[in-house]
Amino acid sequence: MNLFQRFKKKARENPQRIVLPEGEDQRIIRAAYMAIQEKIAFPILLGDHHKIEKKIYKLGLDLTDLDMVNPVDFPKMPEYISFYCRMRKDHFVSKKVAHMVLKKSLNLGALMVRLEDADGMVAGADNLTASVLKSGILMIGLKEDVSIPSSFFIMATPDDSLGEKGFFIFADGAVNPDPTPSQLAEIAISSARSAKIVLGWEPRVALLSFSTKKSASHPLVDKVRRATQIVQEKAPHLLVDGDLQADAAIIPEVARKKVKESKVAGRANVLIFPDLNAANIAYKLVQYIAHSRAYGPILQGFNRPINDLSRGATIKDILTIISLTVIQAQEARG
């Protein structure tokens, strides 16, 4: 069973309500239809009812069981406006301004998750990642021990002797360009948590560098070493090590030569890159040169599940992220 099938199987165990703010996009409509047919989720499309229904008719789909919400005439809008004004009381937001904010589907969708009218949100097919993150931070907020949202990719490689039977988590490949040591530590802890929630792994976290155990001296190495120390202080039971070069992190033979003692070196399954340059370049190289599959980016750090899509996302990509968001929502509900 491939990873996509595993995600769908787990999602079917307890489908959740996933709001899709870009409900007028044909890819989103098709993915919502498939989610219903495969009993993965209960999608909620946001958008103009007439436009959505017209596209459904043209596509020849039967979405009689699909829930649709039009921000223009949303029955709960007065209640949402009042809540938003209370939430933003320090900024003295008027009801008129609140209404303008909540007529934007991204904001309304995120607040639906916050107020538990939906269990998770998936967006980004027609919006920038920055816009999705902004709505998530504003409406949903971050976990108590998290100061920044981050992301990870699940990499499925052809060599099942590495990582977790060929699978790895790469973080952060999409959100934070140059995290500080404390932010890098947060990314590592969040990624370990995601490995447990989404994949059921016992995470073995490697913070990567061009140095292994001070084999090089440079401020960039110091950053990784300090981040590792912070992780060890905040999450003492987590299997984590750094600074490690990539080969020392994942290849047992190399680890034996370069590292004296480590429960992570040579067998890491969660790889934390020092910055966005390294992570983004690495995942794309592995994806294409090593003929691997990249699932993501998947967001983490929010109080409730919210995920981003590439604007070039295929229907299968969207369905994968819906399934992952359902799994995150299952865990959030306990």
C-alpha positions in Angstrom: 0.0 0.0 0.0 1.6 3.3 -1.0 1.5 6.4 1.2 -1.4 8.0 -0.5 -3.5 4.9 0.0 -2.4 4.7 3.7 -3.5 8.3 4.2 -6.9 7.6 2.7 -7.4 4.5 4.7 -6.7 6.3 8.0 -8.9 9.2 7.0 -11.8 6.9 6.3 -11.6 5.6 9.9 -13.1 8.9 11.1 -13.8 11.5 8.3 -13.7 15.1 9.3 -15.3 18.4 8.0 -12.7 20.1 5.8 -13.5 23.6 4.6 -12.2 24.5 1.1 -12.2 28.3 0.7 -11.5 28.1 -3.1 -14.7 26.3 -3.8 -15.2 27.8 -7.3 -12.0 26.1 -8.6 -12.7 23.1 -10.7 -9.8 21.1 -9.2 -11.2 21.7 -5.7 -14.7 20.7 -6.8 -13.4 17.4 -8.3 -11.3 16.7 -5.2 -14.3 17.4 -3.0 -16.4 15.0 -5.1 -13.7 12.3 -4.8 -13.4 12.9 -1.0 -17.2 12.3 -0.7 -17.2 9.2 -3.0 -14.2 7.7 -1.1 -15.6 8.6 2.3 -12.4 10.5 3.3 -14.0 13.8 4.4 -17.0 15.9 4.6 -16.0 18.9 2.4 -17.4 22.4 2.7 -17.0 24.5 -0.4 -16.8 28.3 0.1 -17.9 30.5 -2.8 -20.8 31.7 -4.9 -23.4 29.0 -5.0 -24.5 29.7 -8.5 -20.9 29.6 -9.9 -20.2 26.4 -8.0 -23.4 24.7 -9.1 -22.8 25.8 -12.7 -19.3 24.2 -12.7 -20.7 21.1 -11.0 -23.3 20.7 -13.8 -20.6 21.2 -16.5 -18.4 18.6 -14.9 -21.3 16.1 -14.8 -20.9 15.5 -11.1 -23.6 14.8 -8.5 -22.7 16.7 -5.3 -26.1 16.7 -3.6 -24.4 15.7 -0.3 -21.9 18.6 -0.6 -22.1 21.4 1.9 -21.7 24.9 0.4 -21.2 28.3 2.1 -21.5 31.6 0.4 -19.6 34.3 2.4 -22.1 36.9 1.1 -25.1 35.3 2.7 -23.6 33.1 5.4 -26.4 32.6 8.1 -23.9 32.7 10.9 -22.1 35.9 9.7 -23.5 38.2 12.5 -22.3 35.7 15.1 -18.9 35.5 13.4 -18.6 39.3 13.1 -19.3 39.7 16.9 -16.7 37.0 17.7 -14.1 38.6 15.5 -14.7 42.1 17.0 -14.2 40.5 20.5 -11.1 38.7 19.3 -9.6 41.9 18.0 -10.8 44.2 20.8 -7.4 45.6 21.4 -7.5 47.0 17.8 -11.0 48.5 18.1 -12.3 46.7 15.0 -15.8 47.9 13.9 -18.5 45.5 12.7 -18.2 47.0 9.2 -14.5 46.3 9.0 -15.0 42.8 10.5 -17.6 42.1 7.8 -15.2 43.1 5.1 -12.5 40.9 6.6 -14.8 37.9 6.9 -16.2 38.2 3.4 -12.8 36.9 2.2 -13.1 33.2 2.0 -9.7 32.4 3.4 -10.5 34.4 6.6 -14.0 33.0 6.9 -12.8 29.4 6.4 -10.1 29.8 9.0 -12.6 31.2 11.5 -14.9 28.3 10.8 -12.1 26.0 12.0 -11.5 28.2 15.0 -15.3 28.1 15.9 -15.5 24.4 15.2 -17.9 24.6 12.3 -15.1 22.8 10.4 -12.3 20.6 11.6 -9.6 21.7 9.2 -8.9 23.9 6.2 -7.1 23.3 2.9 -6.4 26.3 0.6 -3.7 27.6 -1.7 -4.9 26.5 -5.2 -5.7 30.1 -6.0 -3.9 31.9 -3.2 -0.4 32.6 -2.2 1.1 30.6 0.7 1.7 33.9 2.5 -2.1 34.6 2.3 -3.0 31.2 3.7 -0.5 31.6 6.6 -1.7 35.1 7.3 -5.3 33.9 7.6 -4.3 30.9 9.7 -2.3 33.0 12.2 -5.0 35.7 12.4 -8.0 33.4 12.8 -6.7 30.1 14.3 -3.4 31.1 16.0 -0.4 29.1 16.9 0.1 26.4 19.6 1.2 27.7 23.0 4.8 26.6 22.6 5.2 27.8 19.0 6.1 31.3 17.8 6.2 30.6 14.0 4.3 28.2 11.7 6.5 25.9 9.7 6.2 23.1 7.1 7.5 19.7 6.2 7.6 17.4 3.2 7.2 13.7 3.4 9.8 12.2 1.0 9.1 8.7 -0.3 12.4 7.3 -1.6 13.1 4.0 -3.4 15.7 2.8 -0.9 13.8 1.2 2.0 17.0 0.6 4.0 17.2 4.4 4.8 15.1 6.5 7.1 11.8 4.9 8.0 11.7 2.2 5.4 12.6 4.7 2.7 10.5 7.6 4.1 11.8 10.8 5.5 10.4 14.1 6.8 12.2 17.2 5.4 11.7 20.5 7.3 11.2 23.4 6.8 11.0 23.4 3.0 8.4 26.1 2.3 7.9 28.7 5.0 10.8 30.1 7.0 13.8 31.5 5.0 16.4 31.9 7.8 15.1 30.6 11.2 17.0 31.6 14.4 18.3 28.8 16.7 15.2 29.0 18.8 12.9 28.9 15.8 14.9 26.0 14.3 14.4 24.2 17.5 10.7 24.8 17.3 10.7 23.4 13.8 12.5 20.3 14.9 10.0 19.7 17.8 7.0 20.4 15.6 8.3 18.1 12.9 8.9 15.3 15.5 5.3 15.8 16.7 4.0 15.6 13.1 6.0 12.4 12.5 4.1 10.8 15.4 0.7 12.2 14.5 0.6 11.8 10.7 2.9 8.8 10.2 2.9 7.0 13.5 6.7 7.0 13.7 9.1 7.1 16.7 10.9 10.2 15.4 14.7 10.3 15.2 15.6 13.9 14.5 18.8 15.1 12.9 19.7 18.8 12.7 21.8 19.1 9.5 24.8 21.1 8.8 28.0 21.0 6.7 29.7 19.9 9.9 29.5 16.8 12.0 30.2 17.2 15.7 32.3 20.4 15.3 34.3 19.0 12.3 34.0 22.6 11.1 33.9 25.9 12.9 31.6 28.6 11.6 28.6 30.7 12.9 26.3 28.6 10.7 27.4 25.5 12.5 27.0 27.3 15.9 23.4 28.0 14.9 22.6 24.3 14.4 24.4 23.3 17.6 22.6 25.9 19.6 19.2 24.8 18.1 20.0 21.2 19.0 20.7 22.2 22.6 17.4 24.0 22.8 15.5 21.0 21.5 17.3 18.8 24.1 16.3 21.2 26.9 12.7 21.6 25.8 12.1 17.9 24.7 14.5 15.8 26.8 12.9 12.5 25.8 13.1 13.2 22.0 15.8 11.3 20.0 17.7 14.2 18.5 21.2 15.0 17.4 23.2 17.7 15.7 25.3 19.1 14.1 25.3 16.2 11.6 26.2 16.2 7.9 23.5 14.5 5.7 25.5 11.3 5.1 26.3 11.0 8.9 22.6 11.4 9.6 21.2 8.7 7.3 24.0 6.3 6.4 25.0 3.8 9.2 28.5 3.2 7.8 29.3 6.9 7.6 27.9 7.5 11.1 30.1 4.8 12.6 33.2 6.6 11.2 32.1 10.2 12.1 30.1 9.9 15.3 31.2 8.1 18.5 27.8 7.7 20.2 24.4 8.7 18.9 20.9 7.2 18.9 20.1 9.2 15.7 23.2 9.3 13.5 22.9 6.8 10.6 19.2 6.2 11.2 17.5 9.6 11.2 14.0 9.8 9.8 13.3 13.5 10.4 15.8 15.8 8.8 15.9 19.5 9.9 17.7 21.8 7.5 19.3 25.0 8.7 17.4 27.3 6.3 14.9 27.4 3.5 17.6 27.4 0.8 19.0 24.1 2.0 15.6 22.4 2.6 14.0 23.5 -0.7 17.0 22.6 -2.8 17.4 19.3 -1.1 13.8 18.1 -1.4 13.7 19.0 -5.1 17.0 17.2 -5.8 15.8 14.1 -4.0 12.5 14.3 -5.7 13.9 14.4 -9.2 17.4 12.9 -9.1 16.5 10.0 -6.7 13.1 9.5 -8.4 11.3 10.1 -5.1 7.8 11.3 -4.3 7.3 14.5 -2.3 4.1 15.0 -0.3 3.6 18.5 0.9 4.3 21.1 2.0 2.3 20.3 5.1 1.8 23.0 7.6 2.4 22.6 11.3 2.3 24.7 14.5 -1.3 26.0 14.3 -3.8 25.4 17.0 -6.0 23.6 14.5 -5.3 21.9 11.2 -4.7 24.1 8.2 -2.8 23.2 5.1 -1.5 24.9 2.0 -1.6 23.8 -1.7 0.6 24.6 -4.6 -1.2 26.8 -7.1 -0.2 24.1 -9.6 -1.8 21.3 -7.5 -3.4 18.4 -9.2 -6.6 16.8 -8.1 -4.6 13.9 -6.5 -2.4 16.4 -4.7 -5.5 18.2 -3.3 -7.0 14.9 -2.2 -3.8 13.9 -0.5 -3.7 17.1 1.5 -7.4 16.7 2.4 -6.6 13.2 3.7 -3.6 14.5 5.7 -5.7 17.3 7.2 -8.3 14.8 8.2 -5.6 12.8 10.0 -4.4 15.9 11.8 -8.0 16.8 12.8 -8.5 13.3 14.1 -5.5 13.7 16.4 -6.6 17.2 17.4 -10.0 15.8 18.5 -8.2 13.1 20.5 
